[in-house]
């Protein structure tokens, strides 16, 4: 439970705790992951709007960083990809 102590004692809603744990479990060696909002919602059995609120809670509290990603081809942007999340750990 060590790495979760800081999120459990933080002033964030339970939805944010669940999404943080989900993202943390899916990070690579650089502490990054990029699941879609739909995937997170489906896996956690919550709505996409709840995921969005939880992500915003976590960004505000400093637990994650969110970077928008876009599809590009020949230096033109063609649409949005899944966000890139960097998950901070407070061991």
HTML snippet that shows the backbone in 3Dmol.js (N, CA, C, O; Angstrom):
<script src="https://3Dmol.org/build/3Dmol-min.js"></script>
<div id="view" style="width:600px;height:400px;position:relative"></div>
<script>
const pdb = `
ATOM      1  N   UNK A   1       0.816  -1.194   0.000  1.00  0.00           N
ATOM      2  CA  UNK A   1       0.000   0.000   0.000  1.00  0.00           C
ATOM      3  C   UNK A   1       0.864   1.264   0.000  1.00  0.00           C
ATOM      4  O   UNK A   1       0.313   2.359  -0.119  1.00  0.00           O
ATOM      5  N   UNK A   2       2.149   1.168   0.124  1.00  0.00           N
ATOM      6  CA  UNK A   2       3.040   2.307   0.265  1.00  0.00           C
ATOM      7  C   UNK A   2       2.825   3.437  -0.714  1.00  0.00           C
ATOM      8  O   UNK A   2       2.695   4.592  -0.309  1.00  0.00           O
ATOM      9  N   UNK A   3       2.784   3.121  -2.016  1.00  0.00           N
ATOM     10  CA  UNK A   3       2.656   4.187  -3.003  1.00  0.00           C
ATOM     11  C   UNK A   3       1.271   4.829  -3.015  1.00  0.00           C
ATOM     12  O   UNK A   3       1.093   5.896  -3.602  1.00  0.00           O
ATOM     13  N   UNK A   4       0.308   4.204  -2.387  1.00  0.00           N
ATOM     14  CA  UNK A   4      -1.044   4.752  -2.367  1.00  0.00           C
ATOM     15  C   UNK A   4      -1.325   5.643  -1.159  1.00  0.00           C
ATOM     16  O   UNK A   4      -2.361   6.306  -1.118  1.00  0.00           O
ATOM     17  N   UNK A   5      -0.440   5.671  -0.193  1.00  0.00           N
ATOM     18  CA  UNK A   5      -0.684   6.472   1.006  1.00  0.00           C
ATOM     19  C   UNK A   5      -1.014   7.917   0.680  1.00  0.00           C
ATOM     20  O   UNK A   5      -1.940   8.488   1.256  1.00  0.00           O
ATOM     21  N   UNK A   6      -0.269   8.514  -0.236  1.00  0.00           N
ATOM     22  CA  UNK A   6      -0.486   9.929  -0.537  1.00  0.00           C
ATOM     23  C   UNK A   6      -1.840  10.177  -1.197  1.00  0.00           C
ATOM     24  O   UNK A   6      -2.472  11.198  -0.927  1.00  0.00           O
ATOM     25  N   UNK A   7      -2.294   9.276  -2.049  1.00  0.00           N
ATOM     26  CA  UNK A   7      -3.598   9.481  -2.699  1.00  0.00           C
ATOM     27  C   UNK A   7      -4.728   9.228  -1.705  1.00  0.00           C
ATOM     28  O   UNK A   7      -5.766   9.888  -1.764  1.00  0.00           O
ATOM     29  N   UNK A   8      -4.530   8.270  -0.784  1.00  0.00           N
ATOM     30  CA  UNK A   8      -5.565   7.988   0.196  1.00  0.00           C
ATOM     31  C   UNK A   8      -5.740   9.141   1.184  1.00  0.00           C
ATOM     32  O   UNK A   8      -6.844   9.369   1.679  1.00  0.00           O
ATOM     33  N   UNK A   9      -4.690   9.850   1.467  1.00  0.00           N
ATOM     34  CA  UNK A   9      -4.784  10.955   2.419  1.00  0.00           C
ATOM     35  C   UNK A   9      -5.039  12.293   1.738  1.00  0.00           C
ATOM     36  O   UNK A   9      -5.240  13.299   2.418  1.00  0.00           O
ATOM     37  N   UNK A  10      -5.036  12.323   0.415  1.00  0.00           N
ATOM     38  CA  UNK A  10      -5.283  13.564  -0.329  1.00  0.00           C
ATOM     39  C   UNK A  10      -6.773  13.899  -0.315  1.00  0.00           C
ATOM     40  O   UNK A  10      -7.624  13.040  -0.085  1.00  0.00           O
ATOM     41  N   UNK A  11      -7.051  15.146  -0.560  1.00  0.00           N
ATOM     42  CA  UNK A  11      -8.435  15.619  -0.610  1.00  0.00           C
ATOM     43  C   UNK A  11      -8.963  15.490  -2.041  1.00  0.00           C
ATOM     44  O   UNK A  11      -9.212  16.485  -2.722  1.00  0.00           O
ATOM     45  N   UNK A  12      -9.127  14.232  -2.480  1.00  0.00           N
ATOM     46  CA  UNK A  12      -9.681  13.956  -3.811  1.00  0.00           C
ATOM     47  C   UNK A  12     -10.811  12.944  -3.661  1.00  0.00           C
ATOM     48  O   UNK A  12     -10.790  12.122  -2.745  1.00  0.00           O
ATOM     49  N   UNK A  13     -11.796  12.999  -4.555  1.00  0.00           N
ATOM     50  CA  UNK A  13     -12.917  12.053  -4.474  1.00  0.00           C
ATOM     51  C   UNK A  13     -12.486  10.618  -4.770  1.00  0.00           C
ATOM     52  O   UNK A  13     -11.427  10.386  -5.352  1.00  0.00           O
ATOM     53  N   UNK A  14     -13.304   9.677  -4.370  1.00  0.00           N
ATOM     54  CA  UNK A  14     -12.992   8.263  -4.584  1.00  0.00           C
ATOM     55  C   UNK A  14     -12.858   7.930  -6.068  1.00  0.00           C
ATOM     56  O   UNK A  14     -12.091   7.038  -6.428  1.00  0.00           O
ATOM     57  N   UNK A  15     -13.589   8.629  -6.932  1.00  0.00           N
ATOM     58  CA  UNK A  15     -13.458   8.377  -8.372  1.00  0.00           C
ATOM     59  C   UNK A  15     -12.021   8.632  -8.819  1.00  0.00           C
ATOM     60  O   UNK A  15     -11.493   7.902  -9.658  1.00  0.00           O
ATOM     61  N   UNK A  16     -11.388   9.666  -8.261  1.00  0.00           N
ATOM     62  CA  UNK A  16     -10.008   9.995  -8.613  1.00  0.00           C
ATOM     63  C   UNK A  16      -9.045   8.936  -8.094  1.00  0.00           C
ATOM     64  O   UNK A  16      -8.073   8.601  -8.770  1.00  0.00           O
ATOM     65  N   UNK A  17      -9.298   8.418  -6.926  1.00  0.00           N
ATOM     66  CA  UNK A  17      -8.456   7.352  -6.366  1.00  0.00           C
ATOM     67  C   UNK A  17      -8.508   6.127  -7.275  1.00  0.00           C
ATOM     68  O   UNK A  17      -7.471   5.540  -7.584  1.00  0.00           O
ATOM     69  N   UNK A  18      -9.704   5.741  -7.702  1.00  0.00           N
ATOM     70  CA  UNK A  18      -9.857   4.571  -8.569  1.00  0.00           C
ATOM     71  C   UNK A  18      -9.154   4.767  -9.907  1.00  0.00           C
ATOM     72  O   UNK A  18      -8.474   3.860 -10.388  1.00  0.00           O
ATOM     73  N   UNK A  19      -9.310   5.930 -10.504  1.00  0.00           N
ATOM     74  CA  UNK A  19      -8.674   6.195 -11.801  1.00  0.00           C
ATOM     75  C   UNK A  19      -7.154   6.269 -11.637  1.00  0.00           C
ATOM     76  O   UNK A  19      -6.423   5.792 -12.505  1.00  0.00           O
ATOM     77  N   UNK A  20      -6.672   6.851 -10.553  1.00  0.00           N
ATOM     78  CA  UNK A  20      -5.229   6.906 -10.292  1.00  0.00           C
ATOM     79  C   UNK A  20      -4.654   5.490 -10.211  1.00  0.00           C
ATOM     80  O   UNK A  20      -3.635   5.196 -10.835  1.00  0.00           O
ATOM     81  N   UNK A  21      -5.296   4.630  -9.456  1.00  0.00           N
ATOM     82  CA  UNK A  21      -4.827   3.250  -9.330  1.00  0.00           C
ATOM     83  C   UNK A  21      -4.831   2.551 -10.688  1.00  0.00           C
ATOM     84  O   UNK A  21      -3.908   1.803 -11.011  1.00  0.00           O
ATOM     85  N   UNK A  22      -5.870   2.797 -11.475  1.00  0.00           N
ATOM     86  CA  UNK A  22      -5.970   2.216 -12.815  1.00  0.00           C
ATOM     87  C   UNK A  22      -4.800   2.674 -13.685  1.00  0.00           C
ATOM     88  O   UNK A  22      -4.131   1.856 -14.316  1.00  0.00           O
ATOM     89  N   UNK A  23      -4.561   3.979 -13.715  1.00  0.00           N
ATOM     90  CA  UNK A  23      -3.475   4.514 -14.542  1.00  0.00           C
ATOM     91  C   UNK A  23      -2.120   4.025 -14.037  1.00  0.00           C
ATOM     92  O   UNK A  23      -1.254   3.649 -14.827  1.00  0.00           O
ATOM     93  N   UNK A  24      -1.946   4.031 -12.741  1.00  0.00           N
ATOM     94  CA  UNK A  24      -0.666   3.610 -12.151  1.00  0.00           C
ATOM     95  C   UNK A  24      -0.357   2.156 -12.519  1.00  0.00           C
ATOM     96  O   UNK A  24       0.800   1.819 -12.772  1.00  0.00           O
ATOM     97  N   UNK A  25      -1.353   1.311 -12.552  1.00  0.00           N
ATOM     98  CA  UNK A  25      -1.164  -0.098 -12.903  1.00  0.00           C
ATOM     99  C   UNK A  25      -0.805  -0.303 -14.374  1.00  0.00           C
ATOM    100  O   UNK A  25      -0.338  -1.378 -14.751  1.00  0.00           O
ATOM    101  N   UNK A  26      -1.015   0.700 -15.195  1.00  0.00           N
ATOM    102  CA  UNK A  26      -0.792   0.553 -16.633  1.00  0.00           C
ATOM    103  C   UNK A  26       0.390   1.370 -17.166  1.00  0.00           C
ATOM    104  O   UNK A  26       0.570   1.473 -18.380  1.00  0.00           O
ATOM    105  N   UNK A  27       1.178   1.938 -16.286  1.00  0.00           N
ATOM    106  CA  UNK A  27       2.297   2.767 -16.741  1.00  0.00           C
ATOM    107  C   UNK A  27       3.467   1.922 -17.246  1.00  0.00           C
ATOM    108  O   UNK A  27       3.657   0.774 -16.846  1.00  0.00           O
ATOM    109  N   UNK A  28       4.243   2.541 -18.143  1.00  0.00           N
ATOM    110  CA  UNK A  28       5.466   1.918 -18.630  1.00  0.00           C
ATOM    111  C   UNK A  28       6.634   2.355 -17.740  1.00  0.00           C
ATOM    112  O   UNK A  28       6.422   2.925 -16.669  1.00  0.00           O
ATOM    113  N   UNK A  29       7.847   2.092 -18.180  1.00  0.00           N
ATOM    114  CA  UNK A  29       9.034   2.449 -17.384  1.00  0.00           C
ATOM    115  C   UNK A  29       9.185   3.957 -17.190  1.00  0.00           C
ATOM    116  O   UNK A  29       9.819   4.400 -16.232  1.00  0.00           O
ATOM    117  N   UNK A  30       8.606   4.744 -18.096  1.00  0.00           N
ATOM    118  CA  UNK A  30       8.657   6.200 -17.974  1.00  0.00           C
ATOM    119  C   UNK A  30       7.472   6.758 -17.173  1.00  0.00           C
ATOM    120  O   UNK A  30       7.262   7.970 -17.124  1.00  0.00           O
ATOM    121  N   UNK A  31       6.709   5.864 -16.551  1.00  0.00           N
ATOM    122  CA  UNK A  31       5.528   6.232 -15.761  1.00  0.00           C
ATOM    123  C   UNK A  31       4.448   6.892 -16.626  1.00  0.00           C
ATOM    124  O   UNK A  31       3.733   7.785 -16.172  1.00  0.00           O
ATOM    125  N   UNK A  32       4.345   6.437 -17.874  1.00  0.00           N
ATOM    126  CA  UNK A  32       3.350   6.984 -18.792  1.00  0.00           C
ATOM    127  C   UNK A  32       2.442   5.878 -19.311  1.00  0.00           C
ATOM    128  O   UNK A  32       2.836   4.715 -19.401  1.00  0.00           O
ATOM    129  N   UNK A  33       1.219   6.270 -19.649  1.00  0.00           N
ATOM    130  CA  UNK A  33       0.267   5.366 -20.283  1.00  0.00           C
ATOM    131  C   UNK A  33      -0.702   6.203 -21.100  1.00  0.00           C
ATOM    132  O   UNK A  33      -0.758   7.423 -20.946  1.00  0.00           O
ATOM    133  N   UNK A  34      -1.461   5.552 -21.964  1.00  0.00           N
ATOM    134  CA  UNK A  34      -2.365   6.304 -22.831  1.00  0.00           C
ATOM    135  C   UNK A  34      -3.668   5.551 -23.129  1.00  0.00           C
ATOM    136  O   UNK A  34      -4.047   5.411 -24.292  1.00  0.00           O
ATOM    137  N   UNK A  35      -4.344   5.072 -22.100  1.00  0.00           N
ATOM    138  CA  UNK A  35      -5.646   4.441 -22.348  1.00  0.00           C
ATOM    139  C   UNK A  35      -6.679   5.507 -22.729  1.00  0.00           C
ATOM    140  O   UNK A  35      -6.608   6.648 -22.272  1.00  0.00           O
ATOM    141  N   UNK A  36      -7.621   5.121 -23.558  1.00  0.00           N
ATOM    142  CA  UNK A  36      -8.684   6.059 -23.928  1.00  0.00           C
ATOM    143  C   UNK A  36      -9.655   6.235 -22.760  1.00  0.00           C
ATOM    144  O   UNK A  36      -9.729   5.394 -21.864  1.00  0.00           O
ATOM    145  N   UNK A  37     -10.387   7.326 -22.788  1.00  0.00           N
ATOM    146  CA  UNK A  37     -11.413   7.570 -21.765  1.00  0.00           C
ATOM    147  C   UNK A  37     -12.461   6.451 -21.798  1.00  0.00           C
ATOM    148  O   UNK A  37     -12.937   6.003 -20.755  1.00  0.00           O
ATOM    149  N   UNK A  38     -12.810   6.012 -23.005  1.00  0.00           N
ATOM    150  CA  UNK A  38     -13.777   4.924 -23.138  1.00  0.00           C
ATOM    151  C   UNK A  38     -13.261   3.636 -22.499  1.00  0.00           C
ATOM    152  O   UNK A  38     -14.018   2.924 -21.839  1.00  0.00           O
ATOM    153  N   UNK A  39     -11.973   3.334 -22.694  1.00  0.00           N
ATOM    154  CA  UNK A  39     -11.382   2.125 -22.122  1.00  0.00           C
ATOM    155  C   UNK A  39     -11.389   2.190 -20.596  1.00  0.00           C
ATOM    156  O   UNK A  39     -11.755   1.223 -19.929  1.00  0.00           O
ATOM    157  N   UNK A  40     -10.980   3.342 -20.046  1.00  0.00           N
ATOM    158  CA  UNK A  40     -10.967   3.499 -18.589  1.00  0.00           C
ATOM    159  C   UNK A  40     -12.379   3.325 -18.034  1.00  0.00           C
ATOM    160  O   UNK A  40     -12.590   2.608 -17.057  1.00  0.00           O
ATOM    161  N   UNK A  41     -13.344   3.995 -18.674  1.00  0.00           N
ATOM    162  CA  UNK A  41     -14.734   3.918 -18.219  1.00  0.00           C
ATOM    163  C   UNK A  41     -15.250   2.483 -18.274  1.00  0.00           C
ATOM    164  O   UNK A  41     -15.887   2.008 -17.334  1.00  0.00           O
ATOM    165  N   UNK A  42     -14.973   1.808 -19.367  1.00  0.00           N
ATOM    166  CA  UNK A  42     -15.433   0.426 -19.520  1.00  0.00           C
ATOM    167  C   UNK A  42     -14.800  -0.493 -18.480  1.00  0.00           C
ATOM    168  O   UNK A  42     -15.491  -1.292 -17.847  1.00  0.00           O
ATOM    169  N   UNK A  43     -13.497  -0.380 -18.307  1.00  0.00           N
ATOM    170  CA  UNK A  43     -12.807  -1.259 -17.362  1.00  0.00           C
ATOM    171  C   UNK A  43     -13.223  -1.008 -15.917  1.00  0.00           C
ATOM    172  O   UNK A  43     -13.292  -1.944 -15.120  1.00  0.00           O
ATOM    173  N   UNK A  44     -13.501   0.250 -15.573  1.00  0.00           N
ATOM    174  CA  UNK A  44     -13.875   0.580 -14.193  1.00  0.00           C
ATOM    175  C   UNK A  44     -15.389   0.587 -13.964  1.00  0.00           C
ATOM    176  O   UNK A  44     -15.843   0.790 -12.837  1.00  0.00           O
ATOM    177  N   UNK A  45     -16.170   0.368 -15.025  1.00  0.00           N
ATOM    178  CA  UNK A  45     -17.633   0.349 -14.932  1.00  0.00           C
ATOM    179  C   UNK A  45     -18.182   1.681 -14.417  1.00  0.00           C
ATOM    180  O   UNK A  45     -19.054   1.723 -13.549  1.00  0.00           O
ATOM    181  N   UNK A  46     -17.644   2.766 -14.979  1.00  0.00           N
ATOM    182  CA  UNK A  46     -18.125   4.106 -14.662  1.00  0.00           C
ATOM    183  C   UNK A  46     -18.332   4.849 -15.980  1.00  0.00           C
ATOM    184  O   UNK A  46     -17.928   4.359 -17.034  1.00  0.00           O
ATOM    185  N   UNK A  47     -18.943   6.001 -15.933  1.00  0.00           N
ATOM    186  CA  UNK A  47     -19.207   6.752 -17.155  1.00  0.00           C
ATOM    187  C   UNK A  47     -17.965   7.518 -17.610  1.00  0.00           C
ATOM    188  O   UNK A  47     -17.052   7.776 -16.826  1.00  0.00           O
ATOM    189  N   UNK A  48     -17.954   7.872 -18.883  1.00  0.00           N
ATOM    190  CA  UNK A  48     -16.851   8.655 -19.440  1.00  0.00           C
ATOM    191  C   UNK A  48     -16.784  10.026 -18.760  1.00  0.00           C
ATOM    192  O   UNK A  48     -15.693  10.546 -18.524  1.00  0.00           O
ATOM    193  N   UNK A  49     -17.930  10.607 -18.447  1.00  0.00           N
ATOM    194  CA  UNK A  49     -17.910  11.911 -17.776  1.00  0.00           C
ATOM    195  C   UNK A  49     -17.317  11.806 -16.374  1.00  0.00           C
ATOM    196  O   UNK A  49     -16.664  12.741 -15.913  1.00  0.00           O
ATOM    197  N   UNK A  50     -17.534  10.684 -15.691  1.00  0.00           N
ATOM    198  CA  UNK A  50     -16.915  10.470 -14.379  1.00  0.00           C
ATOM    199  C   UNK A  50     -15.404  10.322 -14.524  1.00  0.00           C
ATOM    200  O   UNK A  50     -14.646  10.839 -13.703  1.00  0.00           O
ATOM    201  N   UNK A  51     -14.969   9.624 -15.559  1.00  0.00           N
ATOM    202  CA  UNK A  51     -13.526   9.508 -15.823  1.00  0.00           C
ATOM    203  C   UNK A  51     -12.936  10.890 -16.071  1.00  0.00           C
ATOM    204  O   UNK A  51     -11.882  11.225 -15.530  1.00  0.00           O
ATOM    205  N   UNK A  52     -13.608  11.687 -16.879  1.00  0.00           N
ATOM    206  CA  UNK A  52     -13.126  13.037 -17.183  1.00  0.00           C
ATOM    207  C   UNK A  52     -12.999  13.883 -15.916  1.00  0.00           C
ATOM    208  O   UNK A  52     -12.002  14.582 -15.732  1.00  0.00           O
ATOM    209  N   UNK A  53     -13.996  13.820 -15.054  1.00  0.00           N
ATOM    210  CA  UNK A  53     -13.919  14.563 -13.791  1.00  0.00           C
ATOM    211  C   UNK A  53     -12.776  14.056 -12.920  1.00  0.00           C
ATOM    212  O   UNK A  53     -12.067  14.850 -12.301  1.00  0.00           O
ATOM    213  N   UNK A  54     -12.594  12.744 -12.869  1.00  0.00           N
ATOM    214  CA  UNK A  54     -11.517  12.163 -12.069  1.00  0.00           C
ATOM    215  C   UNK A  54     -10.147  12.586 -12.600  1.00  0.00           C
ATOM    216  O   UNK A  54      -9.251  12.913 -11.821  1.00  0.00           O
ATOM    217  N   UNK A  55      -9.988  12.579 -13.908  1.00  0.00           N
ATOM    218  CA  UNK A  55      -8.721  13.016 -14.521  1.00  0.00           C
ATOM    219  C   UNK A  55      -8.454  14.470 -14.146  1.00  0.00           C
ATOM    220  O   UNK A  55      -7.335  14.818 -13.769  1.00  0.00           O
ATOM    221  N   UNK A  56      -9.463  15.309 -14.244  1.00  0.00           N
ATOM    222  CA  UNK A  56      -9.302  16.717 -13.870  1.00  0.00           C
ATOM    223  C   UNK A  56      -8.951  16.876 -12.393  1.00  0.00           C
ATOM    224  O   UNK A  56      -8.128  17.720 -12.038  1.00  0.00           O
ATOM    225  N   UNK A  57      -9.567  16.074 -11.536  1.00  0.00           N
ATOM    226  CA  UNK A  57      -9.229  16.083 -10.103  1.00  0.00           C
ATOM    227  C   UNK A  57      -7.756  15.750  -9.898  1.00  0.00           C
ATOM    228  O   UNK A  57      -7.060  16.414  -9.129  1.00  0.00           O
ATOM    229  N   UNK A  58      -7.287  14.716 -10.592  1.00  0.00           N
ATOM    230  CA  UNK A  58      -5.906  14.261 -10.431  1.00  0.00           C
ATOM    231  C   UNK A  58      -4.893  15.264 -10.973  1.00  0.00           C
ATOM    232  O   UNK A  58      -3.819  15.441 -10.398  1.00  0.00           O
ATOM    233  N   UNK A  59      -5.233  15.913 -12.067  1.00  0.00           N
ATOM    234  CA  UNK A  59      -4.346  16.945 -12.624  1.00  0.00           C
ATOM    235  C   UNK A  59      -4.237  18.109 -11.644  1.00  0.00           C
ATOM    236  O   UNK A  59      -3.139  18.581 -11.347  1.00  0.00           O
ATOM    237  N   UNK A  60      -5.378  18.566 -11.146  1.00  0.00           N
ATOM    238  CA  UNK A  60      -5.387  19.688 -10.189  1.00  0.00           C
ATOM    239  C   UNK A  60      -4.601  19.368  -8.921  1.00  0.00           C
ATOM    240  O   UNK A  60      -3.923  20.235  -8.369  1.00  0.00           O
ATOM    241  N   UNK A  61      -4.694  18.120  -8.464  1.00  0.00           N
ATOM    242  CA  UNK A  61      -4.012  17.716  -7.231  1.00  0.00           C
ATOM    243  C   UNK A  61      -2.535  17.384  -7.459  1.00  0.00           C
ATOM    244  O   UNK A  61      -1.800  17.156  -6.498  1.00  0.00           O
ATOM    245  N   UNK A  62      -2.093  17.354  -8.720  1.00  0.00           N
ATOM    246  CA  UNK A  62      -0.697  17.099  -9.028  1.00  0.00           C
ATOM    247  C   UNK A  62      -0.295  15.633  -9.085  1.00  0.00           C
ATOM    248  O   UNK A  62       0.895  15.320  -9.084  1.00  0.00           O
ATOM    249  N   UNK A  63      -1.264  14.736  -9.135  1.00  0.00           N
ATOM    250  CA  UNK A  63      -0.954  13.310  -9.183  1.00  0.00           C
ATOM    251  C   UNK A  63      -0.619  12.829 -10.591  1.00  0.00           C
ATOM    252  O   UNK A  63       0.112  11.853 -10.755  1.00  0.00           O
ATOM    253  N   UNK A  64      -1.150  13.509 -11.609  1.00  0.00           N
ATOM    254  CA  UNK A  64      -0.855  13.135 -12.991  1.00  0.00           C
ATOM    255  C   UNK A  64      -0.691  14.397 -13.838  1.00  0.00           C
ATOM    256  O   UNK A  64      -1.112  15.488 -13.453  1.00  0.00           O
ATOM    257  N   UNK A  65      -0.073  14.216 -14.989  1.00  0.00           N
ATOM    258  CA  UNK A  65      -0.060  15.228 -16.035  1.00  0.00           C
ATOM    259  C   UNK A  65      -0.772  14.628 -17.233  1.00  0.00           C
ATOM    260  O   UNK A  65      -0.648  13.434 -17.506  1.00  0.00           O
ATOM    261  N   UNK A  66      -1.515  15.455 -17.942  1.00  0.00           N
ATOM    262  CA  UNK A  66      -2.257  15.002 -19.114  1.00  0.00           C
ATOM    263  C   UNK A  66      -1.775  15.783 -20.326  1.00  0.00           C
ATOM    264  O   UNK A  66      -1.711  17.013 -20.296  1.00  0.00           O
ATOM    265  N   UNK A  67      -1.436  15.069 -21.389  1.00  0.00           N
ATOM    266  CA  UNK A  67      -1.016  15.721 -22.624  1.00  0.00           C
ATOM    267  C   UNK A  67      -1.910  15.234 -23.755  1.00  0.00           C
ATOM    268  O   UNK A  67      -2.037  14.031 -23.984  1.00  0.00           O
ATOM    269  N   UNK A  68      -2.524  16.173 -24.458  1.00  0.00           N
ATOM    270  CA  UNK A  68      -3.330  15.813 -25.620  1.00  0.00           C
ATOM    271  C   UNK A  68      -2.407  15.357 -26.737  1.00  0.00           C
ATOM    272  O   UNK A  68      -1.335  15.928 -26.941  1.00  0.00           O
ATOM    273  N   UNK A  69      -2.826  14.329 -27.456  1.00  0.00           N
ATOM    274  CA  UNK A  69      -2.062  13.825 -28.593  1.00  0.00           C
ATOM    275  C   UNK A  69      -2.934  13.882 -29.837  1.00  0.00           C
ATOM    276  O   UNK A  69      -4.150  13.703 -29.771  1.00  0.00           O
ATOM    277  N   UNK A  70      -2.298  14.132 -30.962  1.00  0.00           N
ATOM    278  CA  UNK A  70      -3.029  14.261 -32.217  1.00  0.00           C
ATOM    279  C   UNK A  70      -2.388  13.411 -33.296  1.00  0.00           C
ATOM    280  O   UNK A  70      -1.170  13.232 -33.321  1.00  0.00           O
ATOM    281  N   UNK A  71      -3.216  12.890 -34.188  1.00  0.00           N
ATOM    282  CA  UNK A  71      -2.722  12.143 -35.337  1.00  0.00           C
ATOM    283  C   UNK A  71      -2.217  13.151 -36.364  1.00  0.00           C
ATOM    284  O   UNK A  71      -2.883  14.142 -36.665  1.00  0.00           O
ATOM    285  N   UNK A  72      -1.050  12.883 -36.885  1.00  0.00           N
ATOM    286  CA  UNK A  72      -0.507  13.772 -37.918  1.00  0.00           C
ATOM    287  C   UNK A  72      -0.022  12.933 -39.089  1.00  0.00           C
ATOM    288  O   UNK A  72       0.392  11.784 -38.930  1.00  0.00           O
ATOM    289  N   UNK A  73      -0.083  13.522 -40.235  1.00  0.00           N
ATOM    290  CA  UNK A  73       0.445  12.921 -41.450  1.00  0.00           C
ATOM    291  C   UNK A  73       0.881  14.047 -42.357  1.00  0.00           C
ATOM    292  O   UNK A  73       0.113  14.962 -42.654  1.00  0.00           O
ATOM    293  N   UNK A  74       2.109  13.970 -42.788  1.00  0.00           N
ATOM    294  CA  UNK A  74       2.655  14.999 -43.674  1.00  0.00           C
ATOM    295  C   UNK A  74       2.503  16.393 -43.062  1.00  0.00           C
ATOM    296  O   UNK A  74       2.127  17.356 -43.730  1.00  0.00           O
ATOM    297  N   UNK A  75       2.813  16.459 -41.763  1.00  0.00           N
ATOM    298  CA  UNK A  75       2.788  17.707 -40.984  1.00  0.00           C
ATOM    299  C   UNK A  75       1.402  18.339 -40.862  1.00  0.00           C
ATOM    300  O   UNK A  75       1.289  19.533 -40.583  1.00  0.00           O
ATOM    301  N   UNK A  76       0.358  17.556 -41.066  1.00  0.00           N
ATOM    302  CA  UNK A  76      -1.009  18.032 -40.886  1.00  0.00           C
ATOM    303  C   UNK A  76      -1.665  17.224 -39.783  1.00  0.00           C
ATOM    304  O   UNK A  76      -1.417  16.026 -39.649  1.00  0.00           O
ATOM    305  N   UNK A  77      -2.497  17.877 -38.999  1.00  0.00           N
ATOM    306  CA  UNK A  77      -3.213  17.224 -37.905  1.00  0.00           C
ATOM    307  C   UNK A  77      -4.539  16.696 -38.432  1.00  0.00           C
ATOM    308  O   UNK A  77      -5.289  17.413 -39.095  1.00  0.00           O
ATOM    309  N   UNK A  78      -4.820  15.413 -38.125  1.00  0.00           N
ATOM    310  CA  UNK A  78      -6.026  14.779 -38.641  1.00  0.00           C
ATOM    311  C   UNK A  78      -6.997  14.308 -37.574  1.00  0.00           C
ATOM    312  O   UNK A  78      -8.051  13.768 -37.911  1.00  0.00           O
ATOM    313  N   UNK A  79      -6.692  14.486 -36.344  1.00  0.00           N
ATOM    314  CA  UNK A  79      -7.626  14.064 -35.309  1.00  0.00           C
ATOM    315  C   UNK A  79      -6.923  13.771 -34.012  1.00  0.00           C
ATOM    316  O   UNK A  79      -5.696  13.698 -33.940  1.00  0.00           O
ATOM    317  N   UNK A  80      -7.721  13.608 -33.002  1.00  0.00           N
ATOM    318  CA  UNK A  80      -7.201  13.405 -31.648  1.00  0.00           C
ATOM    319  C   UNK A  80      -6.965  11.926 -31.379  1.00  0.00           C
ATOM    320  O   UNK A  80      -7.753  11.075 -31.793  1.00  0.00           O
ATOM    321  N   UNK A  81      -5.875  11.630 -30.683  1.00  0.00           N
ATOM    322  CA  UNK A  81      -5.587  10.284 -30.182  1.00  0.00           C
ATOM    323  C   UNK A  81      -5.859  10.284 -28.685  1.00  0.00           C
ATOM    324  O   UNK A  81      -6.243  11.303 -28.110  1.00  0.00           O
ATOM    325  N   UNK A  82      -5.657   9.148 -28.073  1.00  0.00           N
ATOM    326  CA  UNK A  82      -5.802   9.073 -26.616  1.00  0.00           C
ATOM    327  C   UNK A  82      -4.803  10.004 -25.945  1.00  0.00           C
ATOM    328  O   UNK A  82      -3.698  10.217 -26.442  1.00  0.00           O
ATOM    329  N   UNK A  83      -5.209  10.548 -24.819  1.00  0.00           N
ATOM    330  CA  UNK A  83      -4.307  11.408 -24.041  1.00  0.00           C
ATOM    331  C   UNK A  83      -3.126  10.588 -23.533  1.00  0.00           C
ATOM    332  O   UNK A  83      -3.228   9.378 -23.330  1.00  0.00           O
ATOM    333  N   UNK A  84      -2.015  11.268 -23.335  1.00  0.00           N
ATOM    334  CA  UNK A  84      -0.848  10.658 -22.708  1.00  0.00           C
ATOM    335  C   UNK A  84      -0.831  11.107 -21.255  1.00  0.00           C
ATOM    336  O   UNK A  84      -0.833  12.303 -20.967  1.00  0.00           O
ATOM    337  N   UNK A  85      -0.814  10.147 -20.346  1.00  0.00           N
ATOM    338  CA  UNK A  85      -0.814  10.449 -18.916  1.00  0.00           C
ATOM    339  C   UNK A  85       0.547  10.109 -18.323  1.00  0.00           C
ATOM    340  O   UNK A  85       1.070   9.015 -18.533  1.00  0.00           O
ATOM    341  N   UNK A  86       1.106  11.041 -17.594  1.00  0.00           N
ATOM    342  CA  UNK A  86       2.302  10.791 -16.805  1.00  0.00           C
ATOM    343  C   UNK A  86       1.849  10.728 -15.358  1.00  0.00           C
ATOM    344  O   UNK A  86       1.288  11.688 -14.829  1.00  0.00           O
ATOM    345  N   UNK A  87       2.094   9.603 -14.727  1.00  0.00           N
ATOM    346  CA  UNK A  87       1.609   9.355 -13.372  1.00  0.00           C
ATOM    347  C   UNK A  87       2.747   9.585 -12.390  1.00  0.00           C
ATOM    348  O   UNK A  87       3.789   8.936 -12.470  1.00  0.00           O
ATOM    349  N   UNK A  88       2.543  10.502 -11.474  1.00  0.00           N
ATOM    350  CA  UNK A  88       3.552  10.804 -10.471  1.00  0.00           C
ATOM    351  C   UNK A  88       3.391   9.862  -9.289  1.00  0.00           C
ATOM    352  O   UNK A  88       2.277   9.563  -8.860  1.00  0.00           O
ATOM    353  N   UNK A  89       4.503   9.408  -8.780  1.00  0.00           N
ATOM    354  CA  UNK A  89       4.454   8.547  -7.595  1.00  0.00           C
ATOM    355  C   UNK A  89       5.051   9.303  -6.421  1.00  0.00           C
ATOM    356  O   UNK A  89       6.008  10.063  -6.569  1.00  0.00           O
ATOM    357  N   UNK A  90       4.481   9.085  -5.285  1.00  0.00           N
ATOM    358  CA  UNK A  90       4.910   9.746  -4.060  1.00  0.00           C
ATOM    359  C   UNK A  90       5.221   8.678  -3.031  1.00  0.00           C
ATOM    360  O   UNK A  90       4.563   8.575  -1.996  1.00  0.00           O
ATOM    361  N   UNK A  91       6.243   7.880  -3.338  1.00  0.00           N
ATOM    362  CA  UNK A  91       6.597   6.744  -2.480  1.00  0.00           C
ATOM    363  C   UNK A  91       7.109   7.165  -1.131  1.00  0.00           C
ATOM    364  O   UNK A  91       7.445   6.316  -0.305  1.00  0.00           O
TER     365      UNK A  91
END
`;
const viewer = $3Dmol.createViewer("view");
viewer.addModel(pdb, "pdb");
viewer.setStyle({}, {cartoon: {color: "spectrum"}});
viewer.zoomTo();
viewer.render();
</script>
